[in-house]
């Protein structure tokens, strides 16, 4: 399924708890954290016989609660303690969860993507239930409350197009062609399309073209298409990040990090990596970002952005065995992070689906 999404360009989002401060915490207290370098450790391992089976999407709902969705999608793992998980049947067949977001352990939303569209499901603390189906592929999900949910995509196949808002009773289509997205409030919504970032104030969209900040066109002149945006996250009205992808042959790249300071967009960093079209940027609460992307070889790579630089994160594993990360979610109210992916075993002949925790 991971290879299928890579082929069709389906994006992923795990946008729970973009804000770094815990409820009632001051900004200074929330950002006082241990120094890097990061340290990662396994908190869930599930042996399997195929390297393509991975934890495609993770979402943390509390300090020791959350969900991990394997790429086969017919079941999920619910976190029940610091190192304990419970396997749970998930509604869906023939696809996998590409996006997930939550406000609490009793308000978890997931977009189950199959060959014929996306089923949006909600967990109320007791069971999963289907809320709505979309004919296309959802590539972004922001949850503000149980009756305040934003869905990005759903009208078409990759790249997902459309923006929808759910008020607990009805769904309203807010845009037709935008993709991805990040929501601060119902009057401050961010999305993107191609080389344009758009902002919704509750009434209308305002678009800004950032083509001049994106990578130059591919080095091979016959390569079709243009550099494009793949992700956006709004941390505040004056602190917004976006990711742009180049189209160099044969796999793509480079990746650029763009920043909006409340007035203008600028290029914050650029690196020889590849964006896998995952709508996923996670704040590290130190002024940086965790970015699941890909290396020059096209294999998944976890990147860290800080102070104008992009670096590849070293994960557990001794060559020829290695760890690859497909998804990341910050644990609410902390600087800790969950990461889902897989580890190669037996010299790369088999693999283990794995959840890592940093912090």
Number of C-alpha atoms within 10 A of each C-alpha: 20 19 10 11 18 13 11 12 19 23 26 28 32 29 28 25 26 25 19 23 19 15 10 8 12 10 12 9 10 19 17 11 15 10 7 7 8 11 13 18 15 15 17 19 15 15 15 16 13 14 16 18 21 29 28 27 30 30 34 32 24 17 16 16 20 23 24 29 27 26 23 20 24 18 19 24 20 19 24 13 13 11 11 13 19 12 12 15 13 19 16 19 14 13 20 28 31 33 31 31 29 30 20 19 19 15 18 25 27 28 30 28 30 20 14 14 20 28 24 23 22 21 16 15 11 8 12 17 15 16 10 12 18 17 17 23 31 37 35 33 31 30 26 18 16 18 14 15 21 25 26 29 31 29 21 17 20 20 25 25 24 24 25 18 20 17 13 11 7 8 14 11 13 19 18 16 18 22 32 33 32 30 25 18 15 15 13 16 21 25 30 25 21 18 19 16 23 19 19 19 13 12 8 12 16 11 15 13 14 18 16 10 17 24 20 16 15 20 11 11 8 7 13 9 10 16 23 21 29 28 31 28 26 24 18 15 13 13 13 18 22 25 26 28 27 26 24 19 11 12 17 21 27 23 27 24 25 21 20 18 13 11 8 9 18 15 19 19 17 21 17 15 27 27 29 28 27 27 31 31 30 26 24 22 21 15 11 17 19 24 28 27 25 26 20 17 12 16 14 21 25 22 22 20 21 16 9 11 14 23 14 18 17 15 18 16 13 11 10 10 16 17 24 23 27 26 33 29 30 32 25 26 19 18 21 18 22 23 31 27 27 28 24 24 20 9 12 14 11 16 25 23 26 25 24 22 19 15 15
